[in-house]
């Protein structure tokens, strides 16, 4: 028998949902700034069941691939019967032409790590035919996690439709369900933790969207050094007019889909942005807000291009502006106590940036998905106190994770999930004492 128990959700009762992020830049402290980072969403509607039961789904044009006639057999060495792993293995083979892996995938919540360890693309980008995977402990999933098959993807990844087995309250334990991006975390059925892209018909896995990379700004010579991928080096880029005391920024200033560089001068409250990753003067400069603030960059409105903002450390107030120009803030609100380190990120993958803050005294991240005052939707510790926080879609797609840079040694620690736990990847890039950046550079 296999060690892949695949009991994912088994007889767990179905918990219906009650209700139902573009890279921008995180920032750091008054003297330290992090990059333009991803965004947070508007609240989405609940997930909804499209059909339930093998016959009902088949009749409605949502095929079960004949699993009812084959559930007694083992596929990919999964346990047979009413469990999610055997169904996913069968549907991937019968519906999408995926060959049986030569290795054991393990329990449902282990599939992503097992597949990635054998070279299979695993990220946060949905695609038809991919396996959706929930880690163990996700709401309603139990300790062994869950897997399902992605049948449809909405425009811009706005929703997915999955087929899945081992749903306790459904006829045959089977249904097709639509899951909306941006729905509140912690409710059934939440957005998957990973998408696994096995090679199917034609032998090619779906393309993997590039994830956020990192870089750093050297305050000694006003140069940016950007890594094409986390841990990979690249030539330094010197900015001619980044005066002493500049705080670096990154953002998709033109809406082209990749990030470029910028900087903020605290003594004047002036922002400078450059449309290209190259040395030279700013393409645009403007003042926004009073002097002495902590700058931010993010896609606040979900439209093309990154906007700017600032955080007032004395009051804990965020002021955000969608346009790269002088003028009033589009959103102003207080979130968290004063003297935190602010962040911006697409915490749910909706294409709109939310905000957050990092408490350097405790190493705790507190994140809010909507641009308004209120409690944090996510709050967790990651890493030791006294680090410099980051945010970015490290695994691809739009949904941001968090990270930190250790200024003492120059090591980056990145985590894909918005929760306490170990880093998803750790590497050294550059010397200590730099100002870390995150962005999707689009450079080799």
Secondary structure, DSSP 8 states (H G I E B T S, - for coil): --S----SSTT------S------B---BTTB---BB----------EEEEESHHHHHHTT---TTGGGTTTS-STT---SS-HHHHHHHHHHHHH-----SS---SGGGHHHHHHHTT-EEES---TT-EEEE-TTSTTT-TT-EEEEEEEE-GGG-EEEEEEE--TTSGGGEEEEEEETT--TTSSS---SEEEE---GGG---------EEEEEETTTTEEEE-SSTT----EEE-TT--TTEEEEEE-TTSSSS-EEEEEETTTTEEEE-SSSSSS--SEEEE-S-TT-EEEEE-TTSSSS-EEEEEETTTTEEEEESSSSSS--SEEEE-S-SS-EEEEE-SSSSSS-EEEEEETTTTEEEEESSSSSS--SEEEE-S-TT-EEEEE-TTSSS--EEEEEETTTTEEEEESSSSSS--SEEEE-S-SS-EEEEE-----
